[in-house]
Amino acid sequence: TLHSSILNEDRTLNIYLPASYETGKSYPVIYLLDGSIDEDFIHITGLVQFFNLMFGMPDCIVVGIANVDRKRDFTFHTNLKELREKYPTTGHSEAFIRFVAEELQPYIEKTYKTDGARYLIGQSLGGLLASEILLKQPELFTHYLIVSPSLWWDDESLLKQAPALLQKHGDQPLYVYISVGKKEDKIMRREAAALRDALRQSGRKNLNLDFWEMPDDNHATILHGAIYEAFKRLFPYKD
């Protein structure tokens, strides 16, 4: 449990350490949104363990950030009356991003020996938050795994700002993987492709971008297979 002064609440962290964890070694860290035990933590850490065993993925630390109110934490402010009435707690992603940058990452890097590689996994509203961090504070992570991002939020305002936001930051090395299911709503598919296109057109030479449409998945089924595919691309199988 980590107390956040920024959020004024305790936050539960689920932390996976590799079986061979040694205090003298340095490790990449995978930060998982929707990282509660009853959400995505167990099956994503299972993928990490499998890829480490079979595909040569390096030993990694996984930090699952358990939710308190994901609609509050993963969405930025909107003036749209319909959204404010339907989701009354929303609009506080700025504070959550500060928590990640100023409290969570420093805590993990003080507690464990890390090697500077920081992955972020987010789906749906978590994908919206991951997209916001990528566009506004890309230096917080080195690898972004974004699945079915809810870029419809606030009448697609983040997508509309994307070209300008991408020009505000240096061309640091980044890996970005975006995935969406072919059986998802056409708006979701269009928005994921639009984020891909904005990144492609940004002129960044140090950006490694992967885009993959999962052929048989919808919004409810996509995450596990999409992260499996991302890990296959990052850590290909070797005999």
N, C-alpha and C positions, 0 to 999 in steps of 0.2 A: 504494500500500500504506500503510495506516495501522496503527501499532502501538497496541493497546489494553492499557493497564495494568489495566483492570477485568477483561477477559477473559484477560489474560496470553497474548496471541497476536497475530500480524499478521493484519489483515483486508484482503482485496482489495476495492477499490471500482472499479466501472466507471462512468465519468462521461461523460455526453453533454452537449456544449455546442451551442447553436444555431449555425447557420452564420454568423449575423450577430452573434455574441457580441462585445460591447464591454466593456472593463473599466470604462467610465464609467456603464454602465446597471445597473439592478437587475432581478433575475429571480426568479420563483417557482421552488421546488425540489420535484421529485417524488422521494420516497424509495421505492425498489422493493425489497421483500423477495423472496427467491429471485432475486436480481439477478445471478447468474452469467452469463457469456457463453453457456454452453450451456443456460441455463434461460430466463428471461423477459426478459432485458435487451434483446436485439436487437429482438424483435417489439413490445415495448412502446415502445421509442424510435421504432420505425417509425410507430406510431400517433401519437405526439407530433409527429413531423415531418409526417405527413399532415394532422393536425388544424390544425397551424400553417399549413400551405400552403393548405388548402381551407376551413377552418371559422373562421379567425380566432382560434384558440387563441394566447395570447401566447407569445412565446419563453420556453422553460423549460429549466432544468437538470434532468437526470435523474441520480440517484445510485443505481446498482444495487449492493446489498450482497450480495456473493458469499457463498455458504454455506460453512461449515466443518462444522457438525453442526446441521441445522435442527431435528431432534427435541429436541436439547438447548436450543437458543436460543429456540424458539418456544413451548415448553410450560412451565407453572408446576408447582410441586411437587404430587405426588399421593401419597396413602397407599395407593391401590388396588394390591394385590399383583399382580394380573394385568397392569396397565399397567407397573409397575416391572420386572417380569420380562421383558415383551415388548420394552420400550423402556428399557434400563438407563441410558442417558445423559441421560434427560429431566429436566426440572424446573428449568431455569436461566434462565427468561425474565426474571426480575428483574434479573440481571446484564446481560443483553443490552439491556434497556430503559435501564439506567444507561449502558451504552456509547453508545447512540443519543443520549441526552439530554446526557451530560457530555463525550463525546469526539467523536462523529460530527458532530452538528449544529454544535457550536462550530468544528470543523475546516472544514466546508463554508462556514460564514458568515464565517470568517476568510480563506479562500482565494478565495472568489467573492463578488461583491456581490449580495446577496439582498434581496427586497422584503418578507419576512415571511410570504408565503404558503407553507405547507409541506403537501404532499400525502403521504399514505401509501397504498401499494397492497399488499395482501396477500391471498393465496388459500389455502384449506385450512388447514394449520397456520399459515401466514402470516396467514390471516384470523383465526385464533384469537388470534395475537399482536396484530394490529391492534385486535381487539375488546377485549383486555385493556388496551392503552394508552388506547383511547377511554374505557373505564370507570374506569380508575385514574389516568391522567395525561393528560386530554384536551387540556391546553394545549400538549402537545408538537407537535401538528399542527392545521392549520386545516381540512383536508379529509381524510376517511377513505373510501377506496374498498375495501370489504370484500366479497370474493367467496367463496362457499361456505365460511364459517368452520367449523372443526372444533370446534364448541362441545360436542360429545359428550365432550370430554376431561374426566377426573376426575368422571364422572357428572354432567355439566352444571353443575358447581359455580359457574362464572363466570356462567352465565345466572341461576342462583338468587340470586346476590349482586347482579345488575344493578340492581334497583330501589333498593336501599340505596346502592350505589356512586354512582348518578346523583344522589343527593341531597347528596353530599359536596362537589360542585364548583360553582363559579359558572356562570352562564348565559352563557358567552362564545359569540360567534358560531362555529358549526360547520356544515360540510356533511358529511353522512354518506350514502353510497350503499351499499346492501346488495343483492347479487345472488346468485341460486341457480338451478340448472337444474331444470326440471320433470322431467327424466329422471334426476335424482339420487335417492339413497336417501331415503325418506320422513322419516327422522330428520333428515337434513341440511336438508331443506326446512322441517320443523317448527321446527328450532332457529333458522334464519335469520329466520323469521317471528316467533319469540318475541323475538329481539333487536330487531327492528323495533318490536314492540308495546311492549317496555320503554322504548324511546326515545320513542315516541309518547305514552306515559302519564307521562313524566317531568315534564311541565309546562314544559319549556324553550321559551321564546318565541323564542330566537335560534338554534334548531336548524332547519336545512333538511334534511329527510330524504327520500331517494328509495329506493324498494324495487322491484326488478324481477326477475321470474322469466323466465329465458331459456327459450323454449318448446321448443327442440330440442336442448338441451345436457345432457350428463352431467358428472360431476366431472372427467373427463379433458379435455373439450373446451371448457369454459366460459370460461376466463380472457380470451382475446383478444376474443371477442364481448362479454363483459360490460364490459370496459374501453372498448371502442368505444362501447357504449351509454352508459356514464357520461360519456365525453367529449362525446357528442352532446347530452346534457342540460346539461352545463356550458357548452359552446361551440356553440350551435346554428348551423346553416348560414345564411348570409345571402348573398343574391344581390348 
